[in-house]
Amino acid sequence: MIIGGGPGGYEAALVAAQLGGQVSIVDSDGLGGSAVLTDCVPSKTLIAVAEVVTMAAESGDLGVRINGQDPAPGVVHVDLGVVNARVKELARAQSHDVALSMARAGVRVVVGRGRLESPGEVIVDLANGGTESLSAETVLIATGASPRIVPGAEPDGERILTWEQVYDLPELPSRLIVVGSGVTGAEFASAYNALGSEVVLVSSRDRVLPGEDADAAAVLEDVFTRRGMEVLSRSRASTVERTVDGVRVVLQDGRVLEGSHCLMAVGSVPNTSGMGLEEAGVKLDERGYVATDRVSRTSARGVYAAGDCTGVLMLASTAAMQGRIAMRHAMGDAVVPLDLKAVSANVFTDPEIATVGWSQVDIDADLIEAVTVHLPLATNARAKMMGLDDGFVKLFCRPGTGIVVGGVVVAPKASELVFPIAIAVDQSLTVDQLANSFTVYPSLSGSIAEAARRLHLRS
């Protein structure tokens, strides 16, 4: 029995069915969860449009002309109503594909909200009324998380928005104030800035993306300011209120920001309340996240958890892996415990920031001894052809053995470029093995091999 239809839930269901289990999945909001319906799929679709606009607007140095004019920000425009309609249609289509995969696998889908009556019994409040009691040998909690609501800045879905509500906007915000400079805030700030909104990014820390590689964050902040975004560091919003035709954001130091819209991107809270988890013996941490071990077990026998409700690297890929691991463990299949140092992650700004393995912060804190090389993307022949000046490849390897232990890529489509580094980290490849693999010339991936070559003698 799986409670929650997001990546952690539906991927677990597929594995359990493949291994011969009789599987039911309880879902209330649509299969695919927030990742498909309100988060990853919609936001990355919006960002894909922003990338096209940026490419066109900044292609003047390449000799590209649009309608006889020199391309400049504002020459290319978007119809946000059309964009958002496409975004939502793609999300619905992806959810439908997930539903088809459940049907093909023989998974029963129960529409409603589930809660634990005991470790082996789930009570479902059915969407069409009534309740149903379902027994199972194994239960997986995969209920995800929701945007955190700040008192004094409650969203109204029209002017004050969470990231789940932006796809109902009929027109592009003329002046968007984004509160929060983590991954979500940075991604939407980057996208709306490219689409043509005037953007103010309010960061409570001394830089954007405080949890990411400092060199990568510095590149991104420089790009943001160069493209006209206003970045307010060491600033914290106190209240957000609607005005006659916009919003008024009051900062804790007394400054007042006026805008047409405000996007609140200040983190998430787990969807674990009211589910009877603690009563059934499932331990929650002080923030309400489900505590799990590396094979997704909770403190209650036969109960597993996966995805954002666990607070373990809130990524769709991590949720899916947690769910798959849970089912393999529960059903006696071969299982490899979750290794967070093998997880690759990406920030879908422009340029993108992709990371895997040990970080520069870990190295600086002496958590691991490693040798580092930093190779600017501007030295890459393909980057020069594409007019790319921003970005770099950074590799970390162990001294002596030369085993690759981590890396950072800042570039267009860094989410694709990081894959060979992720393989190297996961398979404990050396920099020589990475360097001796052929790359296409010219290609951006050639910088990864070049960085590895530069580590040959140093390691």
C-alpha positions as CSV (number, residue, x, y, z in Angstrom):
1,M,0.0,0.0,0.0
2,I,1.5,3.3,-1.1
3,I,0.2,6.7,0.1
4,G,1.1,9.4,-2.4
5,G,1.3,9.4,-6.2
6,G,4.4,11.4,-6.8
7,P,7.8,10.0,-8.0
8,G,8.5,8.3,-4.7
9,G,5.1,6.6,-4.8
10,Y,4.6,5.7,-8.5
11,E,8.2,4.5,-9.0
12,A,7.9,2.3,-5.9
13,A,4.6,0.9,-7.2
14,L,6.2,-0.1,-10.5
15,V,9.0,-1.9,-8.7
16,A,6.7,-3.6,-6.3
17,A,4.5,-4.8,-9.2
18,Q,7.5,-6.0,-11.2
19,L,8.6,-8.1,-8.2
20,G,5.2,-9.7,-8.0
21,G,3.5,-7.7,-5.3
22,Q,-0.2,-6.8,-5.2
23,V,0.0,-3.0,-5.1
24,S,-2.5,-0.3,-4.4
25,I,-1.6,3.4,-4.5
26,V,-3.7,6.1,-2.7
27,D,-3.6,9.5,-4.5
28,S,-5.7,12.6,-4.0
29,D,-4.3,15.3,-6.4
30,G,-3.4,13.5,-9.6
31,L,-0.7,10.9,-10.3
32,G,2.7,12.3,-10.7
33,G,2.3,14.5,-7.6
34,S,3.6,18.0,-7.3
35,A,6.7,17.0,-9.3
36,V,4.5,16.5,-12.4
37,L,1.5,18.8,-11.7
38,T,2.8,21.9,-9.9
39,D,6.6,21.7,-9.6
40,C,9.3,20.1,-11.7
41,V,7.4,19.6,-15.0
42,P,5.6,22.9,-15.1
43,S,8.6,25.0,-13.8
44,K,11.1,23.4,-16.2
45,T,8.7,23.9,-19.1
46,L,8.5,27.6,-18.2
47,I,12.2,27.7,-17.9
48,A,12.6,26.1,-21.3
49,V,10.7,29.0,-22.9
50,A,12.8,31.5,-21.0
51,E,16.0,29.8,-22.4
52,V,14.7,30.3,-26.0
53,V,14.0,34.0,-25.3
54,T,17.4,34.6,-23.8
55,M,19.1,32.8,-26.7
56,A,17.3,35.1,-29.1
57,A,17.8,38.3,-27.1
58,E,21.5,37.8,-26.6
59,S,22.5,36.5,-30.0
60,G,23.4,39.9,-31.5
61,D,27.1,39.3,-31.2
62,L,26.7,36.2,-33.3
63,G,25.2,38.2,-36.2
64,V,21.6,37.3,-35.6
65,R,19.0,39.9,-36.4
66,I,15.3,39.8,-35.6
67,N,13.0,41.8,-37.9
68,G,16.0,43.9,-39.0
69,Q,16.8,45.0,-35.5
70,D,19.7,44.3,-33.3
71,P,18.5,41.7,-30.8
72,A,18.2,43.1,-27.3
73,P,16.2,42.3,-24.2
74,G,12.6,43.2,-25.1
75,V,12.8,42.5,-28.8
76,V,11.5,39.0,-28.3
77,H,8.2,38.8,-26.3
78,V,6.1,36.0,-24.9
79,D,2.4,35.5,-24.5
80,L,2.3,34.2,-20.9
81,G,-1.3,33.0,-21.3
82,V,-0.3,30.7,-24.2
83,V,2.9,29.6,-22.3
84,N,1.0,28.7,-19.1
85,A,-1.7,26.9,-21.1
86,R,1.0,24.7,-22.7
87,V,2.7,24.3,-19.3
88,K,-0.5,22.9,-17.7
89,E,-1.3,20.7,-20.7
90,L,2.1,19.1,-20.6
91,A,1.7,18.5,-16.9
92,R,-1.7,16.8,-17.4
93,A,-0.3,14.7,-20.3
94,Q,2.6,13.6,-18.1
95,S,0.2,12.7,-15.3
96,H,-1.9,10.7,-17.8
97,D,1.2,8.8,-18.8
98,V,1.9,7.9,-15.2
99,A,-1.7,6.7,-14.9
100,L,-1.2,4.5,-17.9
101,S,1.9,3.0,-16.5
102,M,0.1,2.1,-13.3
103,A,-2.7,0.4,-15.3
104,R,-0.2,-1.6,-17.4
105,A,1.6,-2.7,-14.2
106,G,-1.7,-3.8,-12.6
107,V,-1.5,-1.3,-9.8
108,R,-4.8,-0.3,-8.2
109,V,-5.3,3.4,-7.9
110,V,-7.5,4.6,-5.0
111,V,-8.6,8.2,-5.3
112,G,-8.6,9.8,-1.8
113,R,-6.5,10.6,1.2
114,G,-4.9,7.9,3.2
115,R,-3.9,7.8,6.9
116,L,-2.3,5.1,9.1
117,E,-4.6,3.3,11.5
118,S,-1.8,1.0,12.4
119,P,1.5,0.0,10.7
120,G,-0.4,-2.5,8.5
121,E,-3.7,-0.8,8.0
122,V,-4.5,2.3,5.9
123,I,-7.8,4.2,6.1
124,V,-8.7,6.1,3.0
125,D,-11.1,9.0,2.9
126,L,-12.4,8.5,-0.6
127,A,-12.8,11.4,-2.9
128,N,-16.4,10.4,-3.8
129,G,-17.4,10.0,-0.2
130,G,-17.1,7.4,2.5
131,T,-14.0,5.5,3.7
132,E,-12.2,2.3,2.9
133,S,-9.9,0.2,5.1
134,L,-7.0,-1.4,3.4
135,S,-4.6,-3.9,4.9
136,A,-1.0,-4.4,3.7
137,E,2.2,-6.1,4.7
138,T,4.2,-3.1,3.6
139,V,3.2,0.6,3.6
140,L,5.1,3.4,1.9
141,I,4.5,7.0,2.9
142,A,5.2,9.3,-0.1
143,T,3.1,12.3,0.6
144,G,5.5,15.0,-0.5
145,A,5.7,18.6,0.8
146,S,3.9,21.9,0.3
147,P,5.1,25.5,0.0
148,R,5.8,27.1,3.4
149,I,3.4,29.9,4.3
150,V,4.9,32.8,6.2
151,P,2.5,34.6,8.6
152,G,2.0,38.1,7.3
153,A,2.7,37.0,3.7
154,E,-0.2,34.7,3.0
155,P,-0.7,33.9,-0.7
156,D,-3.9,34.9,-2.4
157,G,-3.2,33.2,-5.7
158,E,-3.5,36.4,-7.7
159,R,-0.8,38.9,-6.6
160,I,0.9,37.0,-3.7
161,L,1.9,33.6,-5.1
162,T,3.5,30.3,-4.2
163,W,5.4,28.5,-7.0
164,E,2.3,26.3,-7.4
165,Q,0.1,29.2,-8.3
166,V,2.2,31.1,-11.0
167,Y,0.7,29.0,-13.9
168,D,-2.6,30.7,-13.5
169,L,-1.2,34.2,-14.3
170,P,-2.8,35.5,-17.5
171,E,-0.1,38.1,-18.2
172,L,3.5,38.6,-17.4
173,P,4.2,40.4,-14.1
174,S,5.5,43.9,-14.8
175,R,7.6,43.9,-11.6
176,L,8.0,40.6,-9.8
177,I,9.4,40.5,-6.2
178,V,10.8,37.1,-5.5
179,V,11.3,36.4,-1.7
180,G,13.8,33.7,-1.2
181,S,17.1,33.0,-3.1
182,G,17.3,29.3,-2.7
183,V,16.9,27.0,-5.7
184,T,13.2,27.7,-6.3
185,G,13.5,31.4,-5.9
186,A,16.6,31.6,-8.1
187,E,15.0,29.5,-10.9
188,F,11.9,31.6,-11.1
189,A,13.7,34.8,-10.8
190,S,16.0,33.7,-13.7
191,A,13.0,32.6,-15.8
192,Y,10.8,35.7,-15.3
193,N,13.7,38.0,-15.8
194,A,14.3,36.3,-19.2
195,L,10.7,36.4,-20.1
196,G,10.6,40.2,-19.7
197,S,9.6,40.9,-16.1
198,E,11.4,43.4,-14.0
199,V,12.6,41.2,-11.1
200,V,13.7,42.0,-7.6
201,L,15.3,39.0,-5.7
202,V,15.2,39.3,-1.9
203,S,17.9,37.1,-0.3
204,S,18.2,36.8,3.4
205,R,21.8,35.6,3.0
206,D,24.9,37.3,1.7
207,R,24.5,35.7,-1.8
208,V,22.1,33.9,-3.9
209,L,21.9,30.1,-3.7
210,P,23.6,29.9,-0.3
211,G,23.5,26.1,-0.4
212,E,25.4,25.8,-3.7
213,D,29.0,26.0,-4.7
214,A,30.2,29.5,-3.9
215,D,32.0,30.0,-7.3
216,A,28.9,28.9,-9.1
217,A,26.7,31.2,-7.1
218,A,29.0,34.1,-7.8
219,V,28.8,33.5,-11.6
220,L,25.0,33.3,-11.4
221,E,24.7,36.5,-9.4
222,D,26.9,38.3,-11.8
223,V,24.7,37.1,-14.7
224,F,21.6,38.2,-12.8
225,T,22.8,41.7,-12.2
226,R,24.2,42.1,-15.8
227,R,20.7,41.2,-17.1
228,G,19.1,43.9,-15.1
229,M,17.9,41.9,-12.0
230,E,18.0,43.7,-8.7
231,V,19.5,41.4,-6.0
232,L,19.0,42.5,-2.4
233,S,21.3,40.5,-0.2
234,R,21.1,40.3,3.6
235,S,17.5,41.3,3.3
236,R,14.5,39.6,4.8
237,A,10.8,40.2,4.1
238,S,8.7,41.0,7.1
239,T,5.2,41.4,5.5
240,V,3.7,41.2,2.1
241,E,0.3,42.8,1.4
242,R,-1.8,43.6,-1.6
243,T,-2.3,47.1,-2.8
244,V,-4.8,48.5,-5.3
245,D,-2.9,47.3,-8.3
246,G,0.0,45.3,-6.9
247,V,1.9,44.3,-3.8
248,R,3.8,46.0,-1.0
249,V,6.7,44.1,0.6
250,V,8.1,45.5,3.8
251,L,11.6,44.3,4.7
252,Q,12.7,43.9,8.3
253,D,15.1,46.9,8.1
254,G,12.1,49.1,7.1
255,R,12.7,49.3,3.4
256,V,9.6,49.1,1.3
257,L,9.4,47.4,-2.1
258,E,6.5,48.0,-4.6
259,G,5.7,45.5,-7.3
260,S,2.9,44.0,-9.4
261,H,3.3,40.5,-8.0
262,C,5.2,38.7,-5.2
263,L,6.4,35.1,-5.4
264,M,7.1,33.5,-2.0
265,A,9.9,30.9,-2.3
266,V,10.8,30.3,1.3
267,G,11.0,26.6,1.6
268,S,8.6,23.7,2.1
269,V,6.8,21.8,4.9
270,P,6.2,18.1,4.8
271,N,2.7,16.7,4.2
272,T,2.7,14.5,7.3
273,S,0.2,16.1,9.7
274,G,-3.2,14.4,10.4
275,M,-2.0,11.1,9.0
276,G,-1.7,9.2,12.3
277,L,2.0,8.6,11.7
278,E,3.2,9.1,15.2
279,E,0.3,7.2,16.7
280,A,1.3,4.3,14.5
281,G,4.8,4.4,15.7
282,V,6.4,6.4,12.9
283,K,9.0,8.8,14.2
284,L,9.0,12.4,12.9
285,D,11.8,14.9,13.4
286,E,11.3,18.3,15.0
287,R,10.2,19.8,11.6
288,G,7.6,17.1,10.9
289,Y,9.7,15.1,8.3
290,V,9.6,11.3,8.5
291,A,12.8,9.8,9.8
292,T,14.2,7.0,7.6
293,D,17.4,4.9,7.3
294,R,19.3,4.4,4.0
295,V,16.9,1.7,2.8
296,S,13.8,4.0,3.5
297,R,12.6,2.2,6.6
298,T,10.8,4.2,9.3
299,S,10.7,3.4,13.0
300,A,7.5,1.4,12.5
301,R,7.8,-2.2,11.3
302,G,6.7,-2.6,7.7
303,V,6.4,1.1,7.1
304,Y,8.7,2.9,4.7
305,A,8.9,6.5,3.5
306,A,10.2,8.2,0.4
307,G,10.4,11.7,-1.2
308,D,10.0,15.2,0.1
309,C,8.1,14.0,3.2
310,T,11.5,12.6,4.5
311,G,13.4,15.9,3.9
312,V,16.3,13.9,2.3
313,L,17.5,15.9,-0.7
314,M,14.2,17.2,-2.0
315,L,14.6,16.1,-5.6
316,A,12.3,14.0,-7.8
317,S,15.2,11.7,-8.7
318,T,16.0,11.1,-5.0
319,A,12.3,10.4,-4.2
320,A,12.1,7.9,-7.0
321,M,15.3,6.1,-5.8
322,Q,14.1,6.1,-2.2
323,G,10.8,4.5,-3.4
324,R,12.5,1.9,-5.5
325,I,15.0,1.0,-2.7
326,A,12.1,0.7,-0.2
327,M,10.2,-1.9,-2.4
328,R,13.3,-3.9,-3.2
329,H,14.2,-4.1,0.5
330,A,10.6,-4.9,1.6
331,M,10.3,-7.7,-1.0
332,G,13.7,-9.3,-0.5
333,D,15.3,-8.2,-3.7
334,A,18.9,-7.1,-4.0
335,V,19.2,-3.5,-2.8
336,V,21.9,-0.9,-2.7
337,P,21.3,1.6,0.2
338,L,20.9,5.3,-0.7
339,D,24.2,7.0,-1.2
340,L,23.7,10.8,-1.1
341,K,27.2,11.4,-2.4
342,A,26.2,9.7,-5.7
343,V,23.2,12.0,-6.2
344,S,23.5,14.6,-9.0
345,A,21.5,17.7,-8.7
346,N,20.8,20.7,-10.9
347,V,19.6,24.3,-10.5
348,F,17.7,25.2,-13.7
349,T,18.8,28.8,-13.9
350,D,20.5,30.3,-16.9
351,P,23.3,29.2,-16.8
352,E,22.4,26.0,-15.1
353,I,24.4,24.7,-12.1
354,A,24.9,20.9,-11.7
355,T,26.7,19.2,-8.9
356,V,27.5,15.7,-7.8
357,G,29.6,14.1,-5.0
358,W,31.7,15.9,-2.4
359,S,31.6,19.6,-2.5
360,Q,34.1,22.5,-2.2
361,V,32.6,23.2,1.3
362,D,33.4,19.6,2.3
363,I,36.9,19.9,1.1
364,D,37.5,23.3,2.8
365,A,36.1,21.8,6.0
366,D,38.6,18.9,5.8
367,L,35.8,16.4,5.6
368,I,37.7,14.8,2.7
369,E,41.1,15.4,1.2
370,A,40.9,16.2,-2.5
371,V,42.7,18.0,-5.3
372,T,40.7,20.6,-7.3
373,V,40.8,22.0,-10.8
374,H,38.7,24.9,-12.0
375,L,38.4,25.3,-15.8
376,P,36.6,28.4,-17.2
377,L,34.1,27.5,-19.9
378,A,35.3,30.5,-21.9
379,T,38.4,28.5,-22.9
380,N,36.3,25.9,-24.6
381,A,36.1,26.1,-28.5
382,R,32.4,25.2,-28.7
383,A,31.6,27.8,-26.0
384,K,33.4,30.4,-28.1
385,M,31.4,29.4,-31.1
386,M,28.1,29.7,-29.1
387,G,29.1,33.1,-27.6
388,L,29.3,31.7,-24.0
389,D,31.4,33.6,-21.5
390,D,29.9,32.4,-18.2
391,G,30.5,29.1,-16.5
392,F,33.1,26.6,-15.6
393,V,33.9,22.9,-14.9
394,K,35.3,22.0,-11.5
395,L,36.5,18.5,-10.7
396,F,37.6,17.0,-7.3
397,C,39.7,13.9,-7.0
398,R,41.5,12.0,-4.3
399,P,45.3,12.6,-4.1
400,G,47.4,9.6,-4.9
401,T,44.6,7.5,-6.4
402,G,43.1,10.2,-8.6
403,I,39.6,8.8,-8.0
404,V,36.9,11.3,-8.9
405,V,34.9,12.3,-5.9
406,G,32.8,15.2,-7.1
407,G,32.3,18.0,-9.5
408,V,30.5,21.2,-10.5
409,V,29.4,22.3,-13.9
410,V,28.1,25.8,-14.6
411,A,26.9,26.0,-18.2
412,P,23.9,25.8,-20.5
413,K,22.4,22.3,-20.1
414,A,24.7,21.5,-17.2
415,S,22.1,18.9,-16.2
416,E,23.2,16.9,-19.2
417,L,26.9,17.6,-19.0
418,V,27.2,16.4,-15.4
419,F,26.3,12.9,-16.2
420,P,29.9,11.6,-17.1
421,I,31.1,13.1,-13.8
422,A,28.2,11.4,-12.0
423,I,29.2,8.0,-13.5
424,A,32.8,8.6,-12.5
425,V,31.8,9.3,-8.9
426,D,29.4,6.4,-8.7
427,Q,31.9,3.9,-10.3
428,S,35.0,5.3,-8.5
429,L,36.7,6.1,-11.8
430,T,40.0,7.9,-11.9
431,V,40.8,11.2,-13.6
432,D,42.9,9.3,-16.1
433,Q,40.0,7.0,-17.0
434,L,37.8,10.1,-17.5
435,A,40.5,11.9,-19.4
436,N,41.3,9.0,-21.7
437,S,37.6,8.6,-22.9
438,F,37.0,10.2,-26.2
439,T,34.9,13.4,-26.4
440,V,33.6,15.1,-29.5
441,Y,35.5,18.1,-30.8
442,P,34.2,20.7,-30.5
443,S,31.9,20.1,-27.5
444,L,31.2,21.5,-24.1
445,S,31.8,18.1,-22.6
446,G,35.4,18.4,-23.9
447,S,36.0,20.7,-20.9
448,I,35.3,17.8,-18.5
449,A,38.0,15.6,-20.1
450,E,40.4,18.6,-20.2
451,A,39.8,19.2,-16.5
452,A,40.5,15.6,-15.8
453,R,43.8,15.8,-17.8
454,R,44.8,18.8,-15.8
455,L,44.5,16.7,-12.6
456,H,46.7,13.9,-14.0
457,L,50.0,15.0,-12.3
458,R,48.4,16.9,-9.5
459,S,46.7,13.8,-8.2
